[in-house]
Amino acid sequence: MTAPIPRDIPDLPAIPGPPLLLPAPVPATAVVAPVRRPQTAVFRLVTAVLAAGGVALELLLSTPAHGLSYFSVQADVLLAVVMLLSARRAWRGRRPLPPAVTGAALLYVLTAALVYHLLLGHTTPPFSMTGATTAPERWHAQWAALQILHTAIPAAALLDWLLLTPAARLHLRQTASWLVYPLAYLAFSLTRAAIIPPSHPARYLYPFLDAAAHGYRSTLANALLLGLAIYTLSVLLVALDHTRPTPVRHRC
């Protein structure tokens, strides 16, 4: 027969002092070697340099204050920084940037590209907002800057995402936070126009945000439609990210 289990078990004496955690004698990199991706690093570095060159050319053709006021220029500055940091991490085999940051940079440059090619880059766009009466001239410095910012850079960012970035990293919970910057830019654009004198020719940077020509009600309606389009594009990017195959098996 076994002895009965006592009802009252005495408390064990407490260990004096905080527990000591010994440092790991072997770093994690000695167990799992970092995966370096030099080809990815070179591509992202070239993209960052191209984006910086396009921004620099745009600033040389105007003024820094005016050039940096455009959404597309700001988006390309963000992409240049993201690509430069991503290139460094890929070269050293470090963890990639958070997908919320890289996804936001991709969304903004794609938005700028679509707005330019669908609304601003034609004589008669689908929703006639530019008021242009002549075909845009080509093969000059301003045209080259526009093509770099709105065609070459978005294409490079899209290729990097499709061919060099693992899939299923974007999530729907990130899409709402991506709209904060477009909303902040709308407030910045309207505030800037309110400060600049009405006689200034570049008071409004985008014709669909021209409150003097359309009124604030129509301007805010245009901004709402554009915001819904940006949100739809972000959802499509997330859906595509979870359906496309993973192009790489290592960290990039």
C-alpha positions as CSV (number, residue, x, y, z in Angstrom):
1,M,0.0,0.0,0.0
2,T,1.1,3.5,-0.7
3,A,1.2,6.3,1.8
4,P,-1.6,8.9,1.5
5,I,-0.9,12.2,-0.2
6,P,-0.8,14.9,2.4
7,R,-3.3,17.7,2.1
8,D,-0.9,20.5,2.9
9,I,2.3,20.6,0.9
10,P,4.9,22.9,2.4
11,D,6.1,25.8,0.3
12,L,9.5,25.5,-1.2
13,P,12.0,28.2,-0.2
14,A,12.4,31.0,-2.7
15,I,15.7,31.3,-4.5
16,P,17.4,34.4,-3.4
17,G,18.2,37.0,-6.1
18,P,17.0,37.3,-9.7
19,P,17.7,34.3,-12.0
20,L,20.9,34.5,-13.9
21,L,20.7,34.2,-17.7
22,L,24.0,33.2,-19.1
23,P,24.9,34.7,-22.5
24,A,24.9,32.4,-25.5
25,P,28.5,31.4,-26.1
26,V,27.8,30.9,-29.8
27,P,26.2,33.6,-32.0
28,A,23.2,32.8,-34.2
29,T,25.2,33.4,-37.3
30,A,27.6,30.6,-36.4
31,V,24.7,28.2,-36.4
32,V,22.7,29.5,-39.4
33,A,24.9,31.2,-41.9
34,P,23.5,34.4,-43.4
35,V,22.3,34.1,-47.0
36,R,23.8,36.8,-49.2
37,R,22.1,37.8,-52.4
38,P,24.5,39.9,-54.4
39,Q,22.4,39.9,-57.6
40,T,19.4,41.2,-55.7
41,A,21.6,43.8,-54.0
42,V,23.0,45.0,-57.3
43,F,19.5,45.3,-58.9
44,R,18.1,47.2,-55.9
45,L,21.2,49.5,-55.8
46,V,20.7,50.3,-59.5
47,T,17.1,51.0,-58.9
48,A,17.9,53.3,-56.0
49,V,20.5,55.2,-58.0
50,L,18.0,55.6,-60.9
51,A,15.3,56.9,-58.6
52,A,17.7,59.3,-57.0
53,G,18.8,60.5,-60.5
54,G,15.2,61.0,-61.6
55,V,14.5,63.0,-58.5
56,A,17.7,65.1,-58.9
57,L,16.8,65.8,-62.5
58,E,13.3,67.0,-61.6
59,L,14.7,69.3,-58.9
60,L,17.3,70.8,-61.3
61,L,14.5,71.5,-63.8
62,S,12.4,73.3,-61.2
63,T,13.2,74.3,-57.6
64,P,13.7,72.0,-54.6
65,A,10.6,73.3,-52.8
66,H,8.4,73.0,-55.9
67,G,9.8,69.6,-57.1
68,L,9.6,68.0,-53.7
69,S,5.9,69.0,-53.4
70,Y,4.8,66.5,-56.0
71,F,3.5,63.1,-54.8
72,S,5.4,61.2,-57.4
73,V,8.7,62.8,-56.4
74,Q,8.1,62.1,-52.7
75,A,7.2,58.5,-53.5
76,D,10.4,58.0,-55.5
77,V,12.5,59.5,-52.7
78,L,10.9,56.9,-50.4
79,L,11.5,54.1,-52.9
80,A,15.1,55.2,-53.3
81,V,15.7,55.0,-49.5
82,V,13.9,51.6,-49.3
83,M,15.8,50.1,-52.2
84,L,19.1,51.4,-50.8
85,L,18.5,49.8,-47.4
86,S,17.2,46.6,-49.0
87,A,20.3,46.4,-51.2
88,R,22.5,46.7,-48.1
89,R,20.6,44.0,-46.2
90,A,20.6,41.7,-49.2
91,W,24.4,42.1,-49.7
92,R,25.1,41.4,-46.0
93,G,22.5,38.6,-45.7
94,R,20.5,40.4,-43.0
95,R,16.8,40.2,-42.4
96,P,14.7,42.2,-45.0
97,L,12.9,45.4,-44.3
98,P,9.3,45.0,-42.8
99,P,6.8,44.2,-45.6
100,A,4.6,47.0,-44.5
101,V,7.4,49.5,-45.5
102,T,8.3,47.8,-48.8
103,G,4.7,47.4,-49.7
104,A,3.9,51.0,-49.0
105,A,6.8,52.2,-51.2
106,L,5.6,49.9,-54.0
107,L,2.0,51.1,-53.7
108,Y,2.9,54.8,-53.8
109,V,5.1,54.6,-56.9
110,L,2.5,52.5,-58.7
111,T,-0.2,55.0,-57.8
112,A,2.0,57.8,-59.1
113,A,2.6,55.9,-62.3
114,L,-1.1,55.1,-62.9
115,V,-2.2,58.7,-62.2
116,Y,0.4,60.0,-64.7
117,H,-0.3,57.5,-67.5
118,L,-4.1,57.5,-67.1
119,L,-4.9,61.1,-66.2
120,L,-1.9,63.4,-66.8
121,G,0.3,62.1,-69.6
122,H,-2.2,62.4,-72.5
123,T,-3.8,65.2,-74.4
124,T,-7.3,63.9,-73.8
125,P,-7.2,61.6,-70.7
126,P,-10.2,59.4,-69.9
127,F,-11.4,62.0,-67.3
128,S,-10.4,65.2,-68.9
129,M,-8.6,66.9,-66.0
130,T,-5.5,68.3,-67.5
131,G,-7.1,70.7,-70.0
132,A,-4.2,70.1,-72.4
133,T,-4.8,71.1,-76.0
134,T,-1.5,70.0,-77.6
135,A,0.3,66.7,-77.6
136,P,3.1,66.5,-74.9
137,E,6.6,67.1,-76.3
138,R,9.1,64.3,-76.1
139,W,12.8,63.8,-75.9
140,H,13.7,66.7,-73.7
141,A,14.9,66.9,-70.1
142,Q,11.5,67.3,-68.5
143,W,10.0,64.4,-70.5
144,A,13.0,62.3,-69.5
145,A,12.5,63.1,-65.8
146,L,8.8,62.2,-66.1
147,Q,9.5,58.9,-67.8
148,I,12.1,57.9,-65.2
149,L,9.8,58.8,-62.3
150,H,6.6,57.4,-63.7
151,T,7.7,54.5,-65.9
152,A,11.2,53.2,-65.3
153,I,11.1,53.3,-61.5
154,P,7.7,51.8,-61.0
155,A,8.6,49.0,-63.5
156,A,11.8,48.3,-61.6
157,A,9.9,48.2,-58.2
158,L,7.3,45.9,-59.6
159,L,9.9,43.6,-61.1
160,D,11.8,43.5,-57.7
161,W,8.5,42.6,-55.9
162,L,7.5,39.9,-58.4
163,L,11.0,38.3,-59.0
164,L,13.1,39.0,-56.0
165,T,10.7,39.2,-53.0
166,P,9.1,36.2,-51.3
167,A,5.4,35.9,-51.6
168,A,2.7,36.0,-48.9
169,R,4.3,38.8,-46.9
170,L,1.6,41.5,-47.3
171,H,-1.6,41.5,-45.3
172,L,-4.9,43.3,-45.4
173,R,-4.3,44.8,-42.0
174,Q,-1.6,46.9,-43.6
175,T,-3.7,48.5,-46.2
176,A,-5.5,50.9,-43.9
177,S,-2.1,52.3,-42.6
178,W,-1.0,52.8,-46.2
179,L,-3.7,55.4,-46.7
180,V,-2.3,57.7,-44.0
181,Y,0.3,59.2,-46.3
182,P,-2.1,59.9,-49.2
183,L,-4.5,61.6,-46.7
184,A,-1.6,63.6,-45.3
185,Y,-0.5,64.6,-48.8
186,L,-4.1,65.8,-49.6
187,A,-4.0,68.1,-46.5
188,F,-0.5,69.3,-47.5
189,S,-1.6,70.1,-51.0
190,L,-4.6,72.1,-50.0
191,T,-2.7,73.9,-47.2
192,R,0.1,74.7,-49.7
193,A,-2.5,76.1,-52.2
194,A,-4.1,78.2,-49.4
195,I,-0.7,79.8,-48.5
196,I,0.5,80.5,-52.1
197,P,-0.9,83.6,-53.7
198,P,-3.8,83.0,-56.2
199,S,-1.8,84.5,-59.0
200,H,1.0,81.9,-58.8
201,P,0.9,79.6,-61.8
202,A,1.8,76.4,-59.8
203,R,-0.5,77.0,-56.9
204,Y,-2.2,73.6,-57.5
205,L,0.2,70.8,-58.5
206,Y,-2.5,68.5,-59.8
207,P,-5.5,69.7,-61.9
208,F,-7.9,67.2,-60.2
209,L,-7.0,68.8,-56.8
210,D,-7.6,72.4,-58.1
211,A,-10.1,73.8,-55.6
212,A,-10.0,77.2,-57.3
213,A,-11.3,75.7,-60.6
214,H,-13.6,72.9,-59.3
215,G,-14.5,74.1,-55.8
216,Y,-13.7,72.2,-52.6
217,R,-16.7,69.9,-52.9
218,S,-15.6,68.5,-56.3
219,T,-12.0,68.5,-55.3
220,L,-12.7,66.4,-52.2
221,A,-14.9,64.2,-54.3
222,N,-12.0,63.6,-56.7
223,A,-9.7,62.9,-53.7
224,L,-12.2,60.4,-52.4
225,L,-12.4,58.6,-55.7
226,L,-8.6,58.6,-55.9
227,G,-8.4,57.3,-52.3
228,L,-10.8,54.5,-53.1
229,A,-8.7,53.6,-56.1
230,I,-5.5,53.6,-54.0
231,Y,-7.2,51.3,-51.4
232,T,-8.4,49.0,-54.2
233,L,-4.9,48.8,-55.6
234,S,-3.5,48.0,-52.2
235,V,-6.0,45.1,-51.8
236,L,-5.2,43.8,-55.2
237,L,-1.5,43.8,-54.3
238,V,-2.2,41.9,-51.1
239,A,-4.4,39.4,-53.0
240,L,-1.7,38.9,-55.7
241,D,1.0,38.5,-53.1
242,H,-0.9,35.6,-51.6
243,T,-1.6,33.9,-55.0
244,R,1.7,34.4,-56.9
245,P,4.5,31.8,-56.5
246,T,7.4,32.5,-54.3
247,P,10.3,33.5,-56.6
248,V,13.1,32.9,-54.1
249,R,13.6,30.4,-51.3
250,H,16.0,32.5,-49.2
251,R,15.8,35.7,-47.4
252,C,16.0,38.7,-49.7
